[in-house]
Amino acid sequence: MKKVLFVLTSHDKLGETGEKTGFWIEEFASPYYLLKDKGVDITIAFPKGGQPPIDPNSATEDASTPATERFNKDQETQEILSRTLKLDTIKEADFDAVFYPGGHGPLWDLAEDKNSIALIESFYNNKKPVGAVCHAPAIFKHTKDASGNPLVKGKKVTGFTILKKLQYNLQRWYHF
């Protein structure tokens, strides 16, 4: 049986705005249920352990999808989330892949967390898949390959960006 680690954010504040944040339900639930339904053994961890914060904006009706609706009714997954493991107790050797769901939180904690960085590098250097979605590619900010180069050097990376910045870069790259 394949074993996949999901790493969620512990960060619950959106900068200095006073707004709450956390992980984005859809970005957790869709891959979680896809893998779970295929029999993959999933472990969930985050820096603090226990119950990870959920971005309240991801729980609104306009953010509803079949995966979020399933998540909201799934008592087993809710129980698993309430007792996630602390990230510093996780070892890459125990898993076949690692996945980082998005939400704004990873920008603050997981991108800077030494345990997260070491874990990503270990998965990568052992040729195991490392995935991240939406804001979560920020986790690669300080990661290095075995040679000490930035882990994303020479690779195509996608993630959520600010639309104006994206438009600016597109105009600059394609001269329109």
N, C-alpha and C positions, 0 to 999 in steps of 0.2 A: 504494500500500500504506500502510495506517495504521501509525503508529509510536507505541508506548506505552512510557513510562518507568516502571519499577518501582523504588521507593526502599526499601531495606532498612536496618535498624538496624545500627550498629556496636557497640552496647552489649551486653556479655556477662555482667553481674553484676546480680542481683536485689536492688537496694538494698544494705543492709548485712547481708543474710542469709547471704552466702557461697554461695548457690545460683547456678547458671548460668542465663542466659537468652539471648535473641536473637530472631530472627524465628520465627514459628509456621509450621511447614511447610504445614499445610492452608490457611492464609490466604494463602500465597504460591502453592501448587501449583494449587489450584482455579481461580483467575482466570488464572493463567499458562497452563495447558493449554487453558482455554476460548478464550482469545485466540490462542494459538499454533495451535490446530487450525483456526482461522478465517483463518489466514494473516497475522495481525498481526505486525509486526516489533517485538520486545520487547528493550529495553536494560535492564540491571540496574546500579544504582549504589548506593553507600552512602558515608557520610562518609570512611572510611579507604581504600576500594578493596580489591581482593583478595577473600579469602574471608570472607563475613559469618558471624557466629555464629548457630547454630541453637539454639533452645530445646530442650534434651534432653527435656523433658516432651512436646513435640510429636512426638517420634519413638517414643513408646511404643506398644505394641500396642493399648491402649484408645483411642489417638488416631488409629488407622489408618483410612483411607478409601481409596476407589479412587484419588483424586488423590495421596495420600501414598505409596501403593504404587507408582504409576507414577513418582513423583519418585525413590523409593529405587532403582529399576531404570534410571533414565534417565541414562546416562553423559554424554550430550551436555549436558544441563542442569547436571549436576554440574561439568562442565568450565567451562561459562559462569559458574557461581557462583564458581568458584575464581579467576576473573580479572575480577571486576566493576570498573566504573569508579569513580574518586573523584568524589564529589558536586560538588566545586568545579570540575570540568571540564565539567559538563553545562550546556547552554543550552536554555531552554524552546522557542526557535524551531525546534529540531530535532525536536520531538515534537508529537503531536496530543492527548495526554492524559498524566496522571501518576497512579500508583496506589501507595499505601502499605500493604503488608500489616502485620498486627498482630504480636502478641507483646508482651512487657513492655518490651523495649528502647526502642521509640520514646518512651516516657514520659521517659526520661533524655536521650537524645541528639537525636533528630530534632525534638522539641518545642522545643529550645533552639538548634539548629544554625542559624547565620545563613545558610548556603547553602541549607538546606532551606526556611527561612522565605521567603527571596527567591524561590526557585523556585516555591513554592506561590503566592505573590502574583503572580508573573509569569504563571503559567498562568491563574489566576483573572481577572486584569485583562485578559487577552487572550481571555477567554471560552472557555477550553479546560477540559475536565473535570478535576477533582481528586477522587480517591477515596481513602478510608481505611477500614479495617475493624478491628473489635474495639478494641484499645487504641490503635491508630494515630490515631484522631481527636484525640489529644493534640497532634498536629502543628499544630493550629490555634490553640494557646494564645497565641502572639504575632503571628499573622498579621493583616494589615490590608488593607482594600480600597484602591482608588485615592484615596478621600476621607479615608483615615486612620481609618476605623471598623473595629472588629473584624470580620474576614472573616465570622464566623458570626452577626453581629448580625442578628436578624430571620429566621433560618433554623432549620429543624428539623435537629438533629444527633443521630445515635444512635451509640452505642459501648458498649463493655463498662464495666460499673460494678460496684461492690461491692453485693452483694445487699441487705445491711441498709440501705445508703444509698438504694438504689432503693426498698425497701419504705417507708422513712421518707418519701421524697419523694412516693410515691404516696398514702400516708396523708394527708400534709399537703395535697396538691393536690386530692384527692378526698374528704377528710374522712370516712374510714372507719376 
